Amino acid sequence: MTKIAIAEPSTMLRIGLEQLLRELPDAEVVFSTDNLGALYARINALHPDILIVNPLLFDYAKRGTLRAEFDQLPNLRLVGLVTAYLESQHQRQFAGIIELNDDFQRVKSTLNQVSNNFQSDSDEPDTDPLSDREKDVLVCLSKGLKNNEIADELNISVHTVITHRKNIVRKTGIKSVAALTVYAILNNLIEEKDII
């Protein structure tokens, strides 16, 4: 059972996310709060596996060093609950990102990915097949599109593109775009004539 804590200043978002997560059979919300003092006290007492945290709960100076705020809990995975623009250097400290407009399946997928990535430290490729959306992102990558262009093409956020790219690398074990392009051709996702 994965223990999840939520730190979100908006009561409506916090309670809504808590209700949503109750539908996950292998996860339990151990606490949620809108208060930093309560967060520090309860996180040290309850030791959740995942902390879903809105960076806006912290002042701007601390947003870039959130991971350091929880160094005493090295097994804690941080998931960013992004409700406003968050600079890319601040995003890198999170094991996953949940956006305000993500549906239940995307939230579930992000949490599963964060949990699974932590459990397997090996570089072995995952045996799960690529999802349809991951295939779409792979085709765009093979055509030479950048993250923001892929986001525009597929009508998704750049954060989501990055998450799909991480999933593609994890599932295929392939890190370079050139090798991913060859993978796409060999798996009939794209034809050579479509590559720029």
C-alpha positions as CSV (number, residue, x, y, z in Angstrom):
1,M,0.0,0.0,0.0
2,T,1.5,3.3,-1.1
3,K,1.0,6.1,1.5
4,I,0.3,9.5,0.1
5,A,0.3,12.9,1.7
6,I,-1.1,16.1,0.1
7,A,0.0,19.6,0.7
8,E,-2.2,22.1,-1.2
9,P,-3.3,25.6,-0.1
10,S,-6.7,25.4,-1.9
11,T,-9.3,23.5,0.2
12,M,-11.3,22.6,-2.8
13,L,-8.4,21.2,-4.7
14,R,-7.1,19.3,-1.7
15,I,-10.4,17.7,-0.8
16,G,-11.1,16.9,-4.5
17,L,-7.7,15.2,-5.0
18,E,-8.1,13.3,-1.7
19,Q,-11.5,12.0,-3.0
20,L,-10.0,11.1,-6.3
21,L,-7.1,9.2,-4.7
22,R,-9.5,7.1,-2.6
23,E,-10.4,5.3,-5.9
24,L,-6.9,3.9,-6.1
25,P,-6.9,0.4,-4.6
26,D,-3.2,0.3,-3.7
27,A,-2.9,3.8,-2.3
28,E,-4.0,5.5,0.9
29,V,-4.0,9.2,1.7
30,V,-2.5,9.4,5.2
31,F,-3.0,13.1,5.6
32,S,-3.6,16.4,3.7
33,T,-2.9,19.9,4.8
34,D,-2.7,23.5,3.7
35,N,-0.2,24.5,6.4
36,L,3.6,24.2,6.3
37,G,3.9,23.6,10.1
38,A,1.5,20.8,10.0
39,L,3.2,19.4,6.9
40,Y,6.6,19.2,8.6
41,A,5.2,17.7,11.8
42,R,3.0,15.1,10.2
43,I,5.4,14.1,7.4
44,N,8.0,13.2,10.0
45,A,5.5,11.2,12.1
46,L,3.7,9.4,9.3
47,H,6.5,8.9,6.7
48,P,4.4,8.8,3.5
49,D,5.9,7.3,0.4
50,I,4.7,10.1,-1.9
51,L,4.1,13.8,-1.2
52,I,1.9,15.6,-3.6
53,V,2.8,19.2,-3.1
54,N,1.8,22.5,-4.7
55,P,5.0,24.6,-4.9
56,L,2.9,27.7,-4.3
57,L,2.6,26.6,-0.7
58,F,6.3,27.7,-0.3
59,D,7.6,31.2,-0.8
60,Y,9.4,31.8,-4.1
61,A,12.9,31.5,-2.7
62,K,12.2,27.9,-1.4
63,R,10.5,26.6,-4.5
64,G,13.8,25.8,-6.2
65,T,15.0,23.8,-3.2
66,L,11.9,21.8,-2.2
67,R,13.7,18.5,-2.4
68,A,16.2,19.8,0.2
69,E,13.3,20.6,2.6
70,F,12.8,16.9,2.9
71,D,16.3,15.6,2.9
72,Q,15.7,13.8,6.2
73,L,13.3,11.5,4.3
74,P,15.3,10.2,1.3
75,N,12.6,7.6,0.4
76,L,10.0,10.3,0.0
77,R,9.0,11.0,-3.6
78,L,7.8,14.5,-4.5
79,V,5.0,15.0,-7.0
80,G,4.4,18.5,-8.0
81,L,0.7,19.7,-8.1
82,V,1.1,22.5,-10.7
83,T,-1.7,25.0,-10.7
84,A,0.3,27.9,-12.2
85,Y,3.4,28.4,-14.3
86,L,6.4,26.7,-12.7
87,E,9.9,27.3,-14.1
88,S,11.6,24.3,-15.6
89,Q,14.5,24.3,-13.1
90,H,11.9,24.0,-10.3
91,Q,10.1,21.1,-12.1
92,R,13.2,19.0,-12.2
93,Q,13.2,18.3,-8.5
94,F,9.9,16.4,-8.7
95,A,9.6,12.7,-9.6
96,G,6.3,13.5,-11.4
97,I,4.0,16.4,-12.2
98,I,0.2,16.5,-11.9
99,E,-1.4,19.4,-13.6
100,L,-4.7,21.1,-12.7
101,N,-6.5,19.8,-15.8
102,D,-5.2,16.2,-15.6
103,D,-7.9,13.5,-15.6
104,F,-8.0,10.6,-13.2
105,Q,-6.2,8.2,-15.6
106,R,-3.3,10.7,-16.0
107,V,-3.1,11.2,-12.2
108,K,-3.1,7.5,-11.7
109,S,-0.5,7.0,-14.4
110,T,1.8,9.7,-12.9
111,L,1.6,8.2,-9.4
112,N,2.2,4.6,-10.7
113,Q,5.2,5.9,-12.7
114,V,6.6,7.6,-9.7
115,S,6.1,4.6,-7.5
116,N,7.4,2.1,-10.1
117,N,10.5,4.2,-10.9
118,F,11.4,4.3,-7.3
119,Q,11.0,0.6,-6.8
120,S,13.2,-0.3,-9.8
121,D,16.6,1.2,-9.8
122,S,17.8,-0.9,-12.7
123,D,18.3,0.4,-16.2
124,E,16.3,-2.6,-17.6
125,P,13.6,-1.5,-20.0
126,D,10.0,-1.9,-18.7
127,T,8.0,-4.6,-20.4
128,D,4.8,-2.5,-20.7
129,P,3.9,-1.5,-24.3
130,L,3.9,2.1,-25.3
131,S,0.5,3.8,-24.8
132,D,-1.2,5.4,-27.8
133,R,-0.3,8.8,-26.6
134,E,3.4,7.8,-26.0
135,K,3.4,6.5,-29.6
136,D,2.1,9.9,-30.8
137,V,4.9,11.6,-28.9
138,L,7.4,9.2,-30.3
139,V,6.2,9.9,-33.9
140,C,6.6,13.6,-33.3
141,L,10.1,13.1,-31.9
142,S,11.0,11.1,-34.9
143,K,9.8,13.9,-37.1
144,G,12.3,16.2,-35.4
145,L,9.8,18.2,-33.3
146,K,10.8,19.9,-30.0
147,N,8.9,19.5,-26.8
148,N,6.9,22.7,-27.2
149,E,6.1,21.8,-30.8
150,I,4.9,18.4,-29.8
151,A,2.7,20.0,-27.1
152,D,1.1,22.3,-29.7
153,E,0.7,19.4,-32.2
154,L,-1.0,17.1,-29.7
155,N,-2.7,19.8,-27.7
156,I,-1.1,18.8,-24.4
157,S,1.2,20.6,-22.0
158,V,5.0,20.6,-22.2
159,H,5.0,18.9,-18.8
160,T,2.9,16.1,-20.2
161,V,5.2,15.7,-23.2
162,I,8.2,15.4,-20.9
163,T,6.4,12.8,-18.8
164,H,5.6,10.8,-22.0
165,R,9.2,11.1,-23.1
166,K,10.4,9.7,-19.7
167,N,7.9,6.8,-20.1
168,I,9.1,6.1,-23.6
169,V,12.8,5.9,-22.4
170,R,11.8,3.8,-19.4
171,K,9.7,1.4,-21.5
172,T,12.1,1.0,-24.5
173,G,15.4,1.5,-22.7
174,I,16.4,3.8,-25.6
175,K,17.7,7.3,-24.7
176,S,18.8,9.0,-27.9
177,V,16.3,10.5,-30.3
178,A,18.1,8.9,-33.3
179,A,17.8,5.4,-31.8
180,L,14.1,6.2,-30.9
181,T,13.5,7.1,-34.5
182,V,14.9,3.8,-35.6
183,Y,12.7,2.1,-33.1
184,A,9.7,3.9,-34.5
185,I,10.5,2.8,-38.0
186,L,11.1,-0.8,-37.0
187,N,7.8,-0.8,-35.2
188,N,5.9,0.7,-38.1
189,L,5.0,3.8,-36.3
190,I,6.5,6.1,-38.9
191,E,7.9,5.7,-42.5
192,E,11.3,6.8,-43.5
193,K,9.9,9.3,-45.9
194,D,8.2,11.1,-43.0
195,I,11.5,11.9,-41.2
196,I,12.9,15.3,-41.7
